[in-house]
Amino acid sequence: MDWKKYFILLPPFLIFTILVFLFIPYHQLLFASLIIIIFWIFYYIWVAVDKARKEKSE
């Protein structure tokens, strides 16, 4: 796990998730949980792209 990338992405997603959970209606909370899935998608894409760039440069 790349902790630096994780902690760079975590604060904005955490703030956004908290705000969405506070302001979205109760019957639409399923959509708010998608933010967590989007966080992990962004993280793994970033790690994969970075890994591919390192392999390409070597």
C-alpha positions in Angstrom: 0.0 0.0 0.0 1.3 3.4 -0.9 0.6 5.4 2.2 1.6 8.7 0.7 -1.0 8.5 -2.0 -3.5 7.2 0.4 -3.1 10.1 2.8 -3.1 12.7 -0.1 -6.5 11.4 -1.3 -8.0 10.7 2.1 -8.7 14.3 3.5 -10.7 15.6 0.5 -12.7 12.4 0.2 -13.3 12.3 3.9 -14.6 15.8 4.1 -16.8 15.3 1.0 -18.2 12.1 2.5 -19.0 13.7 5.8 -20.8 16.6 4.1 -22.8 14.3 1.9 -23.9 12.1 4.8 -25.0 15.3 6.7 -26.9 16.9 3.8 -28.3 14.1 1.7 -31.8 12.8 2.4 -31.9 9.5 4.3 -33.4 7.5 1.3 -30.4 8.4 -0.9 -27.6 7.4 1.5 -26.7 4.6 -0.8 -25.3 7.1 -3.3 -23.2 8.6 -0.5 -21.5 5.3 0.1 -20.4 5.3 -3.5 -18.0 8.0 -2.6 -16.0 5.4 -0.7 -15.9 3.2 -3.7 -14.8 6.1 -5.9 -12.0 6.8 -3.4 -10.6 3.3 -3.8 -10.9 3.5 -7.6 -9.0 6.7 -7.7 -6.3 5.3 -5.4 -5.8 2.1 -7.4 -5.7 3.9 -10.7 -3.1 6.3 -9.4 -1.0 3.5 -8.1 -1.3 1.6 -11.3 -0.4 4.6 -13.4 2.6 5.4 -11.2 3.8 1.8 -11.4 3.5 1.8 -15.2 5.5 5.0 -15.4 8.3 3.6 -13.2 8.4 0.4 -15.3 8.5 2.4 -18.5 11.3 4.6 -17.3 13.5 1.6 -16.3 
